[in-house]
């Protein structure tokens, strides 16, 4: 039973790390250096969590907050003529 919990935890961390890499790539295109630095630091903590045994729920919550902040601060255009 405990082995299954470790396998599920590792799988969840791998998924979280993949999502972080995608978000980091997105943030890099926005050239928001502050957000990039925060996300880069967060990726380091996710990688460290792979080797620790603590609860990963706070990391998932923090990722969601970072994602919402990054997506909210990105510039979107409803009309491409406004892009110029």
N, C-alpha and C positions, 0 to 999 in steps of 0.2 A: 504494500500500500504506500509506504513512504517513498519507494523508488518511483512509483507512478507520479507522485506529487513533484518530485525533483525533475522528472522528464517533462511534465506539464509546465513547470516553472521555467525550465530552460527553453522550451518551445515559445512560451509567452515572451521571454526576454529576446529571443531571436527575432520574433515578429516586431517587437518594439524597436529593436535596433534597426531593422530594415525600414520601418516607418520614419525613424529619426534621420536616417541617411537621405531618404526622399525629401523630407522637410528641410533638411540642411541644404540640399541642392536647390530647392525652391527659394529659400532665404538668400542664398548666394546670388541668384538672379535678380533679386530685388535690391541688392547692394546695401542692405540694412546691416551695418557692421555691428551695432549693439546687439541686435537680435541674433546675428550669426555667432557672436562670442558666447551669448547665453546658451544657444543650442549646441555649440561645440563643447562647452563645459558639461552640458547635460548628457551628451553622447558618452563622454568619459565616465560619468557616474553610472550609466547603463552598462557599459562594458565592465566596470568594477563589480556591479551587482551580479554579473554572471558567476563570479567566483565566491560571492558571499552567500549566506543562507537566509538573509533577512527578507521581510515582506516587500513585494514589488508594487503593491497597490499605490503607494504614494508616487512612485515613478510614472505609473500610467496616468494618474491624475495630473501630474506636472506636465507630462507630454501633451495632454489634451489642452491645458491652459496655454502652453507655448504655441501649439498649433493654432488655436483660436486667435491669439494675439498676432501671430505672423500673418495669418490669412486676412485678418481684419485690417492690418496696416498696409497690405499690398494694394497697389493701385489697379483698379479694374475699370474697364471702359464699357459702358453700355452702348456707346456709339463710337465706332472707330474713327469718325471724323474729329472727335474730341481729343484723340491721341496726338494730334499735331499741335 
